């Protein structure tokens, strides 16, 4: 059945203040980058010409204005984006390490994204999407937790594929045992799961991707496709007894790993939209992971995500190991 949207994503839309050089006085300078994992996913999907919509909440402030304008400029439907009149837009400060990894400091106590209510969820949007995507940051607090439950339920009822990325941020949880409980809930309702190797270890206790994947797939048989990202070790796909590992593109130039998992996830969802998830073969997963790894590599060579997503030409050049001009 024809649906209005390829992917609808729910969750946080925020400002990532990324450290970018120092001032003449020696003070750190932070660049205000539009971000938030679900929005990052949609921005990359637009590069694949997919029809997308965002559901979430920002503050009625200048940052909210900025984020709304950015999504609109990317061609992402924002009819499900609301403005909170009393709580400001969520902010995150990203401190990069020399290897491109980072630490986060969040200003979200509360932030507008967690003020999304069950009554705010647009039924008409969720009834018209092929894939519904969400993460765990909307599960850290109420009322957004209940809103997420409701959105997942509506999407399932409409026959959408449910996509989930735990995206664990320990600093945003009052209790990590609660984080584990909520992540496991997300795993229990999803068809496609993209999870990082450190999150696999958090959930299963195993640092071995194959063992962790087996534990997850056994505990949550509803998962049709499990994807594990492992940084410089590449990525893995697990599907109906098929296991595929694809190495990362280690071509140098990494400055910021923020959003790499989101860009990977978006690339996978684009591939799934173009293929029948019920009839995939091993070569499909090699192609899919190669595409996703290349896109993820490119975003690590840039600061910010939404305004820095790679285009198809650049991704193909990486896959071909050509020099990108």
C-alpha positions in Angstrom: 0.0 0.0 0.0 1.3 3.5 -0.9 2.2 5.5 2.1 3.1 9.2 2.5 6.4 8.7 4.3 9.2 6.3 3.9 10.5 6.9 7.4 9.1 8.8 10.4 11.4 9.3 13.4 10.6 10.4 16.9 12.9 11.8 19.6 15.4 14.4 20.4 16.2 17.5 18.3 18.9 19.6 19.9 22.0 21.7 19.5 25.3 19.9 19.5 27.9 22.5 20.6 31.0 21.0 19.1 34.4 22.4 20.2 36.1 23.9 17.1 39.4 25.5 17.8 40.2 28.2 20.4 39.8 32.0 20.5 42.7 34.4 20.4 42.3 34.7 24.1 42.8 30.9 24.5 39.2 30.1 25.2 37.5 27.0 23.6 35.2 28.0 20.8 32.0 25.9 20.3 30.1 25.6 17.0 26.3 25.3 17.3 25.5 22.2 15.1 21.9 21.0 14.7 21.7 17.4 16.0 19.8 14.7 17.8 20.0 11.1 16.7 16.5 10.7 15.1 16.9 13.9 13.1 20.4 12.9 12.0 18.9 9.7 10.6 16.3 11.6 8.6 18.8 14.1 7.2 20.9 11.2 5.8 17.8 9.5 4.4 16.9 12.7 2.5 20.3 12.3 0.7 18.9 9.0 -0.5 15.8 10.9 -1.6 13.5 9.2 1.0 10.3 10.9 2.2 10.7 11.7 5.9 8.9 13.2 8.8 10.0 14.2 12.3 8.0 14.0 15.6 9.4 15.8 18.6 9.5 19.0 20.6 11.9 22.0 20.8 11.7 25.2 22.9 10.0 28.4 21.9 13.4 30.1 21.6 16.0 31.0 19.0 17.5 27.5 19.1 14.1 26.1 18.4 13.7 28.5 15.5 17.0 27.4 14.1 16.3 23.7 14.3 12.9 24.0 12.8 14.4 26.0 9.9 17.1 23.4 9.4 14.7 20.5 9.2 12.5 22.4 6.8 15.4 23.3 4.6 16.3 19.6 4.3 12.8 18.7 3.1 11.9 16.9 6.3 8.2 17.2 7.2 7.9 19.1 10.4 4.1 19.0 11.0 4.9 16.8 14.0 7.4 19.2 15.4 6.0 21.1 18.4 7.3 24.1 20.4 7.2 24.0 24.2 6.3 27.4 25.7 8.1 27.0 29.1 11.0 24.6 28.6 14.0 25.5 26.5 15.5 23.6 23.6 17.8 20.8 24.8 21.6 21.5 24.4 24.6 19.2 24.3 28.3 20.1 24.5 30.5 17.7 22.6 34.2 17.5 23.8 36.3 15.8 21.1 39.3 13.7 21.9 42.4 13.5 19.7 41.1 10.2 18.1 37.8 11.7 17.2 35.9 10.1 20.1 33.9 12.4 22.4 32.3 13.1 25.7 28.9 14.7 26.1 27.6 17.3 28.6 23.8 17.7 28.4 21.7 20.6 29.4 18.4 18.8 29.7 16.9 19.0 33.2 14.4 19.3 31.7 14.8 19.9 28.0 12.0 20.5 25.5 12.5 17.1 23.9 11.3 15.2 27.0 8.2 17.3 27.2 6.6 15.4 24.3 3.2 14.0 25.5 1.1 11.2 24.3 -1.5 13.7 23.2 1.1 15.3 20.9 1.6 12.2 18.8 0.1 12.8 15.3 -1.8 9.6 14.4 -2.1 10.6 10.8 1.6 10.7 10.3 2.3 7.3 12.0 -0.4 5.6 10.0 1.3 6.6 6.8 4.9 5.5 7.1 6.8 2.4 6.0 9.4 2.6 8.8 9.1 4.1 12.3 12.4 4.9 13.9 13.2 5.7 17.5 15.9 5.6 20.2 16.2 5.5 23.9 16.6 9.2 24.8 12.9 9.6 24.5 12.6 6.8 27.1 14.7 8.5 29.9 11.9 10.6 31.3 8.2 11.3 31.4 6.1 12.4 29.6 8.2 11.5 26.5 8.4 7.8 27.6 4.7 7.3 27.5 4.5 9.3 24.2 7.1 6.9 22.7 5.1 3.8 23.9 2.1 5.3 22.2 3.9 6.0 19.0 5.3 2.5 18.8 1.9 1.0 19.4 0.3 3.2 16.7 3.0 2.3 14.2 2.7 -1.4 14.8 -1.0 -1.2 14.4 -0.5 0.5 11.0 1.9 -2.3 9.8 5.1 -0.2 9.9 8.5 -1.7 10.3 9.9 -0.7 13.7 13.5 0.5 13.7 15.4 1.1 17.0 18.8 2.4 18.1 19.5 2.3 21.8 22.0 5.2 21.6 23.0 4.8 25.3 24.0 8.1 27.0 24.6 7.1 30.7 24.6 10.7 31.9 20.9 11.1 30.9 19.7 8.2 33.1 19.1 8.5 36.8 19.8 4.7 37.2 21.6 2.5 34.7 19.5 -0.5 35.7 16.5 1.6 34.4 18.4 2.3 31.2 18.9 -1.4 30.7 15.2 -2.1 31.3 14.2 0.5 28.8 16.7 -0.6 26.2 15.4 -4.1 26.6 11.9 -2.8 26.1 13.0 -1.2 22.8 14.5 -4.5 21.7 11.3 -6.3 22.5 9.2 -4.2 20.1 11.5 -3.7 17.1 12.0 -5.4 13.8 15.4 -3.7 12.9 17.9 -2.9 15.6 21.1 -1.0 15.2 23.3 -1.3 18.3 26.9 -0.4 19.0 29.4 -2.9 20.4 29.6 -1.2 23.8 25.8 -1.2 24.0 25.8 -5.0 23.3 28.1 -5.5 26.2 25.9 -3.2 28.4 22.8 -5.3 27.6 24.3 -8.8 27.5 27.6 -8.7 29.4 29.5 -10.0 26.4 32.2 -8.0 24.5 32.1 -10.6 21.7 29.7 -9.4 18.9 28.7 -12.9 17.8 28.0 -14.1 21.4 26.2 -10.8 22.2 24.1 -11.0 19.0 23.1 -14.6 19.8 22.0 -13.6 23.2 19.9 -10.7 21.9 18.3 -12.7 19.0 17.5 -15.5 21.4 15.9 -13.2 24.0 14.1 -11.1 21.4 13.0 -13.3 18.5 10.9 -10.4 17.1 14.1 -8.9 15.8 14.3 -9.6 12.0 17.6 -7.8 11.4 20.3 -7.0 14.0 23.2 -4.7 13.1 26.2 -4.1 15.4 28.6 -1.3 14.8 32.1 -1.7 16.1 34.0 1.5 15.2 37.3 0.7 13.5 36.4 -3.0 13.6 33.6 -2.4 11.1 30.1 -3.7 11.3 28.1 -6.9 11.6 24.7 -8.0 10.3 22.6 -11.0 11.7 19.6 -12.2 9.9 17.9 -15.6 9.7 21.1 -17.5 10.4 23.2 -15.4 8.2 26.2 -13.5 9.8 28.1 -10.9 7.8 31.0 -8.8 8.9 32.2 -5.9 6.8 35.4 -4.0 7.6 35.5 -0.3 8.3 36.9 2.2 5.8 40.0 3.4 7.6 41.1 6.2 5.2 42.2 8.8 7.8 40.9 12.3 8.5 38.6 11.5 11.4 37.8 14.6 13.5 34.5 13.8 15.1 32.7 10.5 15.5 29.4 12.2 16.5 26.5 10.8 14.4 28.4 8.0 12.7 26.0 5.4 14.1 23.0 7.5 12.9 24.4 7.9 9.4 25.1 4.1 9.3 21.5 3.4 10.5 20.0 5.7 7.9 22.0 4.0 5.1 20.7 0.6 6.3 17.1 1.9 6.3 17.5 3.3 2.8 18.7 -0.1 1.6 15.8 -1.9 3.3 13.3 0.4 1.7 14.7 -0.6 -1.7 14.8 -4.3 -1.0 12.4 -6.9 0.5 13.4 -7.4 4.1 11.9 -10.9 4.0 14.1 -12.1 1.2 17.6 -10.9 1.7 20.7 -13.0 0.9 24.3 -12.8 2.1 25.4 -10.5 -0.8 22.7 -8.0 0.1 24.2 -7.6 3.6 27.7 -7.2 2.2 26.4 -4.4 -0.1 24.3 -2.8 2.7 27.1 -2.8 5.2 29.7 -1.5 2.7 27.3 1.4 1.9 26.6 2.1 5.5 30.3 1.9 6.6 31.3 4.3 3.8 28.7 6.9 4.8 29.6 6.6 8.4 33.2 7.1 7.7 32.6 10.3 5.8 30.6 11.9 8.6 33.6 11.3 11.0 35.7 13.5 8.8 33.4 16.5 9.4 32.1 18.4 12.4 28.4 18.3 13.0 25.9 15.9 11.3 22.7 17.3 9.8 24.4 20.0 7.8 27.4 17.7 7.0 25.7 14.5 5.7 27.6 13.0 2.6 26.0 12.7 -0.8 25.7 9.6 -2.9 28.6 10.5 -5.1 31.0 10.8 -2.1 29.8 7.5 -0.7 30.4 5.7 -4.0 33.9 7.2 -4.2 34.8 5.8 -0.7 33.5 2.4 -1.7 35.7 2.5 -4.8 38.6 3.7 -2.6 38.9 6.9 -4.8 40.2 10.2 -3.5 37.4 12.5 -2.6 37.8 16.0 -4.0 
